[in-house]
Amino acid sequence: MASGSTRPNNADEKMIAAIERGGQDEFQDRKPPKITDKKLIKEKQSRTEKAQEKTERLKALRLAAEQEAKAK
């Protein structure tokens, strides 16, 4: 059985309910669309690439040091 609640379930129903209540301010959805800032995305990708390159170089140095230590 239903709970008897008549609360709006989606954004359209919530907007209509706000209009019926007399809410004249602009309706705001709980989950607004994501703003994609391409510049930020590219900067983040370049930072992660630099970090990956740095870890790869450090790993190579560590392996070389281990091999050198074994050779002695």
Biopython code that builds the backbone (N, CA, C, O; Angstrom):
import numpy as np
from Bio.PDB.StructureBuilder import StructureBuilder

atoms = [
    (1, "MET", "N", (0.835, -1.182, 0.000)),
    (1, "MET", "CA", (0.000, 0.000, 0.000)),
    (1, "MET", "C", (0.875, 1.239, 0.000)),
    (1, "MET", "O", (1.998, 1.230, 0.505)),
    (2, "ALA", "N", (0.355, 2.270, -0.559)),
    (2, "ALA", "CA", (1.098, 3.526, -0.601)),
    (2, "ALA", "C", (1.058, 4.201, 0.764)),
    (2, "ALA", "O", (0.159, 3.964, 1.571)),
    (3, "SER", "N", (2.041, 5.036, 0.997)),
    (3, "SER", "CA", (2.126, 5.700, 2.290)),
    (3, "SER", "C", (1.134, 6.854, 2.416)),
    (3, "SER", "O", (0.945, 7.402, 3.502)),
    (4, "GLY", "N", (0.513, 7.213, 1.318)),
    (4, "GLY", "CA", (-0.449, 8.304, 1.359)),
    (4, "GLY", "C", (0.205, 9.647, 1.132)),
    (4, "GLY", "O", (-0.463, 10.681, 1.151)),
    (5, "SER", "N", (1.481, 9.637, 0.921)),
    (5, "SER", "CA", (2.210, 10.880, 0.713)),
    (5, "SER", "C", (2.012, 11.359, -0.718)),
    (5, "SER", "O", (2.033, 10.569, -1.661)),
    (6, "THR", "N", (1.824, 12.638, -0.862)),
    (6, "THR", "CA", (1.661, 13.202, -2.204)),
    (6, "THR", "C", (2.816, 14.142, -2.528)),
    (6, "THR", "O", (2.651, 15.105, -3.277)),
    (7, "ARG", "N", (3.980, 13.858, -1.962)),
    (7, "ARG", "CA", (5.142, 14.704, -2.212)),
    (7, "ARG", "C", (5.610, 14.515, -3.649)),
    (7, "ARG", "O", (5.546, 13.407, -4.182)),
    (8, "PRO", "N", (6.081, 15.591, -4.282)),
    (8, "PRO", "CA", (6.575, 15.473, -5.651)),
    (8, "PRO", "C", (7.841, 14.614, -5.710)),
    (8, "PRO", "O", (8.688, 14.671, -4.819)),
    (9, "ASN", "N", (7.952, 13.821, -6.774)),
    (9, "ASN", "CA", (9.053, 12.879, -6.878)),
    (9, "ASN", "C", (10.159, 13.306, -7.827)),
    (9, "ASN", "O", (11.311, 12.916, -7.632)),
    (10, "ASN", "N", (9.851, 14.084, -8.833)),
    (10, "ASN", "CA", (10.906, 14.473, -9.763)),
    (10, "ASN", "C", (10.981, 15.995, -9.878)),
    (10, "ASN", "O", (10.160, 16.712, -9.307)),
    (11, "ALA", "N", (11.962, 16.470, -10.612)),
    (11, "ALA", "CA", (12.206, 17.908, -10.689)),
    (11, "ALA", "C", (11.022, 18.672, -11.272)),
    (11, "ALA", "O", (10.710, 19.773, -10.820)),
    (12, "ASP", "N", (10.362, 18.094, -12.272)),
    (12, "ASP", "CA", (9.219, 18.774, -12.886)),
    (12, "ASP", "C", (8.083, 18.948, -11.877)),
    (12, "ASP", "O", (7.500, 20.027, -11.765)),
    (13, "GLU", "N", (7.779, 17.885, -11.152)),
    (13, "GLU", "CA", (6.708, 17.966, -10.166)),
    (13, "GLU", "C", (7.063, 18.938, -9.049)),
    (13, "GLU", "O", (6.197, 19.653, -8.545)),
    (14, "LYS", "N", (8.346, 18.965, -8.658)),
    (14, "LYS", "CA", (8.776, 19.895, -7.615)),
    (14, "LYS", "C", (8.639, 21.336, -8.088)),
    (14, "LYS", "O", (8.240, 22.211, -7.321)),
    (15, "MET", "N", (8.972, 21.579, -9.356)),
    (15, "MET", "CA", (8.855, 22.927, -9.894)),
    (15, "MET", "C", (7.391, 23.353, -9.930)),
    (15, "MET", "O", (7.056, 24.478, -9.562)),
    (16, "ILE", "N", (6.532, 22.459, -10.371)),
    (16, "ILE", "CA", (5.104, 22.771, -10.434)),
    (16, "ILE", "C", (4.566, 23.030, -9.033)),
    (16, "ILE", "O", (3.788, 23.962, -8.831)),
    (17, "ALA", "N", (4.977, 22.207, -8.057)),
    (17, "ALA", "CA", (4.522, 22.398, -6.683)),
    (17, "ALA", "C", (5.003, 23.736, -6.139)),
    (17, "ALA", "O", (4.265, 24.404, -5.414)),
    (18, "ALA", "N", (6.234, 24.144, -6.477)),
    (18, "ALA", "CA", (6.768, 25.431, -6.019)),
    (18, "ALA", "C", (5.971, 26.578, -6.626)),
    (18, "ALA", "O", (5.704, 27.575, -5.955)),
    (19, "ILE", "N", (5.594, 26.441, -7.884)),
    (19, "ILE", "CA", (4.802, 27.482, -8.549)),
    (19, "ILE", "C", (3.427, 27.576, -7.893)),
    (19, "ILE", "O", (2.917, 28.672, -7.659)),
    (20, "GLU", "N", (2.832, 26.420, -7.600)),
    (20, "GLU", "CA", (1.509, 26.414, -6.969)),
    (20, "GLU", "C", (1.558, 27.016, -5.562)),
    (20, "GLU", "O", (0.595, 27.651, -5.131)),
    (21, "ARG", "N", (2.654, 26.827, -4.852)),
    (21, "ARG", "CA", (2.801, 27.400, -3.520)),
    (21, "ARG", "C", (2.996, 28.903, -3.582)),
    (21, "ARG", "O", (2.822, 29.602, -2.584)),
    (22, "GLY", "N", (3.352, 29.387, -4.738)),
    (22, "GLY", "CA", (3.567, 30.814, -4.888)),
    (22, "GLY", "C", (5.028, 31.190, -4.794)),
    (22, "GLY", "O", (5.360, 32.365, -4.640)),
    (23, "GLY", "N", (5.895, 30.217, -4.885)),
    (23, "GLY", "CA", (7.326, 30.505, -4.865)),
    (23, "GLY", "C", (7.709, 31.195, -6.161)),
    (23, "GLY", "O", (7.742, 30.564, -7.218)),
    (24, "GLN", "N", (7.996, 32.477, -6.087)),
    (24, "GLN", "CA", (8.299, 33.243, -7.300)),
    (24, "GLN", "C", (9.792, 33.230, -7.633)),
    (24, "GLN", "O", (10.186, 33.580, -8.745)),
    (25, "ASP", "N", (10.622, 32.825, -6.664)),
    (25, "ASP", "CA", (12.050, 32.798, -6.953)),
    (25, "ASP", "C", (12.350, 31.647, -7.910)),
    (25, "ASP", "O", (11.552, 30.726, -8.082)),
    (26, "GLU", "N", (13.503, 31.731, -8.511)),
    (26, "GLU", "CA", (13.873, 30.766, -9.541)),
    (26, "GLU", "C", (14.023, 29.373, -8.925)),
    (26, "GLU", "O", (14.627, 29.212, -7.865)),
    (27, "PHE", "N", (13.465, 28.376, -9.605)),
    (27, "PHE", "CA", (13.548, 27.002, -9.142)),
    (27, "PHE", "C", (14.956, 26.476, -9.361)),
    (27, "PHE", "O", (15.532, 26.666, -10.432)),
    (28, "GLN", "N", (15.518, 25.809, -8.344)),
    (28, "GLN", "CA", (16.847, 25.232, -8.475)),
    (28, "GLN", "C", (16.775, 23.740, -8.228)),
    (28, "GLN", "O", (16.263, 23.284, -7.205)),
    (29, "ASP", "N", (17.287, 23.001, -9.168)),
    (29, "ASP", "CA", (17.307, 21.553, -9.054)),
    (29, "ASP", "C", (18.385, 21.142, -8.053)),
    (29, "ASP", "O", (19.396, 21.832, -7.916)),
    (30, "ARG", "N", (18.180, 20.037, -7.360)),
    (30, "ARG", "CA", (19.173, 19.575, -6.396)),
    (30, "ARG", "C", (20.469, 19.164, -7.070)),
    (30, "ARG", "O", (21.548, 19.346, -6.506)),
    (31, "LYS", "N", (20.374, 18.618, -8.258)),
    (31, "LYS", "CA", (21.553, 18.176, -8.988)),
    (31, "LYS", "C", (21.685, 19.007, -10.265)),
    (31, "LYS", "O", (21.240, 18.576, -11.329)),
    (32, "PRO", "N", (22.286, 20.180, -10.173)),
    (32, "PRO", "CA", (22.450, 20.995, -11.382)),
    (32, "PRO", "C", (23.437, 20.328, -12.334)),
    (32, "PRO", "O", (24.264, 19.525, -11.903)),
    (33, "PRO", "N", (23.360, 20.647, -13.605)),
    (33, "PRO", "CA", (24.281, 20.035, -14.570)),
    (33, "PRO", "C", (25.716, 20.421, -14.250)),
    (33, "PRO", "O", (25.995, 21.530, -13.794)),
    (34, "LYS", "N", (26.618, 19.480, -14.500)),
    (34, "LYS", "CA", (28.027, 19.726, -14.227)),
    (34, "LYS", "C", (28.582, 20.713, -15.242)),
    (34, "LYS", "O", (28.283, 20.636, -16.434)),
    (35, "ILE", "N", (29.385, 21.630, -14.759)),
    (35, "ILE", "CA", (30.030, 22.591, -15.642)),
    (35, "ILE", "C", (31.370, 21.986, -16.041)),
    (35, "ILE", "O", (32.220, 21.716, -15.193)),
    (36, "THR", "N", (31.544, 21.778, -17.328)),
    (36, "THR", "CA", (32.791, 21.193, -17.793)),
    (36, "THR", "C", (33.719, 22.301, -18.249)),
    (36, "THR", "O", (33.492, 22.944, -19.273)),
    (37, "ASP", "N", (34.760, 22.510, -17.475)),
    (37, "ASP", "CA", (35.764, 23.505, -17.813)),
    (37, "ASP", "C", (36.931, 22.759, -18.439)),
    (37, "ASP", "O", (37.718, 22.115, -17.745)),
    (38, "LYS", "N", (37.032, 22.854, -19.759)),
    (38, "LYS", "CA", (38.032, 22.087, -20.491)),
    (38, "LYS", "C", (39.447, 22.447, -20.072)),
    (38, "LYS", "O", (40.330, 21.590, -20.074)),
    (39, "LYS", "N", (39.675, 23.712, -19.710)),
    (39, "LYS", "CA", (41.008, 24.129, -19.294)),
    (39, "LYS", "C", (41.409, 23.420, -18.007)),
    (39, "LYS", "O", (42.538, 22.945, -17.878)),
    (40, "LEU", "N", (40.481, 23.350, -17.057)),
    (40, "LEU", "CA", (40.749, 22.658, -15.798)),
    (40, "LEU", "C", (41.014, 21.172, -16.020)),
    (40, "LEU", "O", (41.907, 20.593, -15.400)),
    (41, "ILE", "N", (40.240, 20.567, -16.900)),
    (41, "ILE", "CA", (40.399, 19.144, -17.187)),
    (41, "ILE", "C", (41.776, 18.883, -17.787)),
    (41, "ILE", "O", (42.450, 17.928, -17.400)),
    (42, "LYS", "N", (42.200, 19.729, -18.732)),
    (42, "LYS", "CA", (43.516, 19.560, -19.354)),
    (42, "LYS", "C", (44.635, 19.751, -18.344)),
    (42, "LYS", "O", (45.627, 19.022, -18.369)),
    (43, "GLU", "N", (44.482, 20.734, -17.449)),
    (43, "GLU", "CA", (45.500, 20.958, -16.428)),
    (43, "GLU", "C", (45.607, 19.749, -15.495)),
    (43, "GLU", "O", (46.707, 19.335, -15.130)),
    (44, "LYS", "N", (44.484, 19.200, -15.123)),
    (44, "LYS", "CA", (44.485, 18.048, -14.233)),
    (44, "LYS", "C", (45.132, 16.847, -14.915)),
    (44, "LYS", "O", (45.890, 16.109, -14.286)),
    (45, "GLN", "N", (44.835, 16.649, -16.206)),
    (45, "GLN", "CA", (45.434, 15.544, -16.939)),
    (45, "GLN", "C", (46.942, 15.710, -17.041)),
    (45, "GLN", "O", (47.686, 14.739, -16.897)),
    (46, "SER", "N", (47.397, 16.932, -17.288)),
    (46, "SER", "CA", (48.838, 17.148, -17.403)),
    (46, "SER", "C", (49.520, 16.916, -16.059)),
    (46, "SER", "O", (50.622, 16.368, -16.009)),
    (47, "ARG", "N", (48.871, 17.330, -14.966)),
    (47, "ARG", "CA", (49.444, 17.087, -13.639)),
    (47, "ARG", "C", (49.565, 15.595, -13.349)),
    (47, "ARG", "O", (50.579, 15.148, -12.815)),
    (48, "THR", "N", (48.531, 14.818, -13.701)),
    (48, "THR", "CA", (48.584, 13.382, -13.441)),
    (48, "THR", "C", (49.646, 12.714, -14.309)),
    (48, "THR", "O", (50.332, 11.798, -13.856)),
    (49, "GLU", "N", (49.785, 13.172, -15.566)),
    (49, "GLU", "CA", (50.812, 12.613, -16.444)),
    (49, "GLU", "C", (52.205, 12.895, -15.887)),
    (49, "GLU", "O", (53.072, 12.020, -15.906)),
    (50, "LYS", "N", (52.422, 14.113, -15.392)),
    (50, "LYS", "CA", (53.724, 14.453, -14.818)),
    (50, "LYS", "C", (54.013, 13.596, -13.596)),
    (50, "LYS", "O", (55.138, 13.131, -13.414)),
    (51, "ALA", "N", (53.016, 13.387, -12.769)),
    (51, "ALA", "CA", (53.193, 12.574, -11.569)),
    (51, "ALA", "C", (53.511, 11.125, -11.947)),
    (51, "ALA", "O", (54.355, 10.490, -11.314)),
    (52, "GLN", "N", (52.840, 10.603, -12.974)),
    (52, "GLN", "CA", (53.097, 9.236, -13.419)),
    (52, "GLN", "C", (54.513, 9.096, -13.968)),
    (52, "GLN", "O", (55.199, 8.114, -13.685)),
    (53, "GLU", "N", (54.953, 10.087, -14.759)),
    (53, "GLU", "CA", (56.309, 10.062, -15.297)),
    (53, "GLU", "C", (57.333, 10.093, -14.168)),
    (53, "GLU", "O", (58.342, 9.389, -14.207)),
    (54, "LYS", "N", (57.059, 10.916, -13.165)),
    (54, "LYS", "CA", (57.982, 11.029, -12.033)),
    (54, "LYS", "C", (58.077, 9.702, -11.276)),
    (54, "LYS", "O", (59.170, 9.273, -10.907)),
    (55, "THR", "N", (56.941, 9.057, -11.046)),
    (55, "THR", "CA", (56.967, 7.778, -10.337)),
    (55, "THR", "C", (57.672, 6.707, -11.163)),
    (55, "THR", "O", (58.375, 5.861, -10.612)),
    (56, "GLU", "N", (57.488, 6.741, -12.486)),
    (56, "GLU", "CA", (58.173, 5.773, -13.344)),
    (56, "GLU", "C", (59.685, 5.972, -13.281)),
    (56, "GLU", "O", (60.434, 4.998, -13.210)),
    (57, "ARG", "N", (60.140, 7.230, -13.307)),
    (57, "ARG", "CA", (61.573, 7.502, -13.222)),
    (57, "ARG", "C", (62.135, 7.072, -11.876)),
    (57, "ARG", "O", (63.223, 6.499, -11.811)),
    (58, "LEU", "N", (61.400, 7.346, -10.799)),
    (58, "LEU", "CA", (61.854, 6.940, -9.470)),
    (58, "LEU", "C", (61.912, 5.418, -9.347)),
    (58, "LEU", "O", (62.821, 4.873, -8.720)),
    (59, "LYS", "N", (60.946, 4.744, -9.943)),
    (59, "LYS", "CA", (60.933, 3.283, -9.906)),
    (59, "LYS", "C", (62.139, 2.722, -10.659)),
    (59, "LYS", "O", (62.783, 1.777, -10.204)),
    (60, "ALA", "N", (62.433, 3.316, -11.818)),
    (60, "ALA", "CA", (63.590, 2.873, -12.602)),
    (60, "ALA", "C", (64.880, 3.106, -11.820)),
    (60, "ALA", "O", (65.764, 2.249, -11.829)),
    (61, "LEU", "N", (65.003, 4.242, -11.147)),
    (61, "LEU", "CA", (66.192, 4.519, -10.338)),
    (61, "LEU", "C", (66.321, 3.521, -9.191)),
    (61, "LEU", "O", (67.416, 3.040, -8.897)),
    (62, "ARG", "N", (65.206, 3.216, -8.552)),
    (62, "ARG", "CA", (65.233, 2.269, -7.441)),
    (62, "ARG", "C", (65.662, 0.893, -7.913)),
    (62, "ARG", "O", (66.474, 0.231, -7.267)),
    (63, "LEU", "N", (65.108, 0.458, -9.056)),
    (63, "LEU", "CA", (65.477, -0.848, -9.594)),
    (63, "LEU", "C", (66.955, -0.887, -9.970)),
    (63, "LEU", "O", (67.637, -1.883, -9.730)),
    (64, "ALA", "N", (67.443, 0.198, -10.557)),
    (64, "ALA", "CA", (68.862, 0.264, -10.926)),
    (64, "ALA", "C", (69.732, 0.212, -9.680)),
    (64, "ALA", "O", (70.775, -0.442, -9.683)),
    (65, "ALA", "N", (69.320, 0.887, -8.620)),
    (65, "ALA", "CA", (70.091, 0.876, -7.376)),
    (65, "ALA", "C", (70.082, -0.519, -6.757)),
    (65, "ALA", "O", (71.097, -0.970, -6.227)),
    (66, "GLU", "N", (68.946, -1.199, -6.823)),
    (66, "GLU", "CA", (68.877, -2.572, -6.290)),
    (66, "GLU", "C", (69.775, -3.519, -7.072)),
    (66, "GLU", "O", (70.459, -4.354, -6.481)),
    (67, "GLN", "N", (69.779, -3.396, -8.402)),
    (67, "GLN", "CA", (70.633, -4.243, -9.236)),
    (67, "GLN", "C", (72.107, -3.960, -8.956)),
    (67, "GLN", "O", (72.929, -4.875, -8.912)),
    (68, "GLU", "N", (72.423, -2.707, -8.772)),
    (68, "GLU", "CA", (73.811, -2.328, -8.472)),
    (68, "GLU", "C", (74.246, -2.888, -7.108)),
    (68, "GLU", "O", (75.378, -3.341, -6.941)),
    (69, "ALA", "N", (73.329, -2.845, -6.150)),
    (69, "ALA", "CA", (73.631, -3.370, -4.835)),
    (69, "ALA", "C", (73.829, -4.882, -4.877)),
    (69, "ALA", "O", (74.682, -5.415, -4.166)),
    (70, "LYS", "N", (73.057, -5.572, -5.697)),
    (70, "LYS", "CA", (73.182, -7.022, -5.840)),
    (70, "LYS", "C", (74.502, -7.388, -6.525)),
    (70, "LYS", "O", (75.114, -8.407, -6.207)),
    (71, "ALA", "N", (74.932, -6.544, -7.467)),
    (71, "ALA", "CA", (76.161, -6.809, -8.202)),
    (71, "ALA", "C", (77.398, -6.712, -7.304)),
    (71, "ALA", "O", (78.409, -7.365, -7.563)),
    (72, "LYS", "N", (77.315, -5.911, -6.269)),
    (72, "LYS", "CA", (78.470, -5.744, -5.367)),
    (72, "LYS", "C", (78.574, -6.866, -4.445)),
    (72, "LYS", "O", (79.481, -6.900, -3.614)),
]
sb = StructureBuilder()
sb.init_structure("model")
sb.init_model(0)
sb.init_chain("A")
sb.init_seg("    ")
for serial, (resi, resn, name, xyz) in enumerate(atoms, 1):
    if name == "N":
        sb.init_residue(resn, " ", resi, " ")
    sb.init_atom(name, np.array(xyz, "f"), 0.0, 1.0, " ", f" {name:<3s}", serial, name[0])
structure = sb.get_structure()
